[in-house]
Amino acid sequence: MKRLLKYAKPYWHLLVLTTILMMLVTGLELVRPYLIKITIDNYYLISPEDSNSFRSLQLSKRDYQNFRKYDMDGLTKIGIIFLAAIIVAFLFNYLQVYILNYTS
């Protein structure tokens, strides 16, 4: 191991960079399930205490669209954040693999 570290010493800054990138990729991979949780909890599910208070009411198409506008705006924002997390994680992972291959 000592002999191997002697060869890696000139590239220590690249090895540190790959370690940081690996941590960033891991963090971004963990953001995706959290965003899915927020989407389901805030925009799809109805809390159990509210389920008994609903009455049958026929809404017009326009009223329904106004009622769901908040949900669609939230889904759009979370979708954009989700897509950005995927793209940034891909780029960081690609960069990390490239630098690690260069170092080796």
Number of C-alpha atoms within 10 A of each C-alpha: 5 7 7 8 11 10 11 15 11 11 16 13 11 17 18 11 16 21 14 14 21 18 14 16 22 13 13 20 15 12 16 17 12 12 16 14 12 15 17 13 12 14 16 11 9 11 10 8 7 8 9 8 7 7 7 5 6 8 10 9 9 9 11 11 13 12 12 12 12 12 16 14 12 15 18 12 12 17 15 12 15 18 13 13 20 16 13 14 20 15 14 19 19 14 16 21 15 13 16 16 9 10 14 10
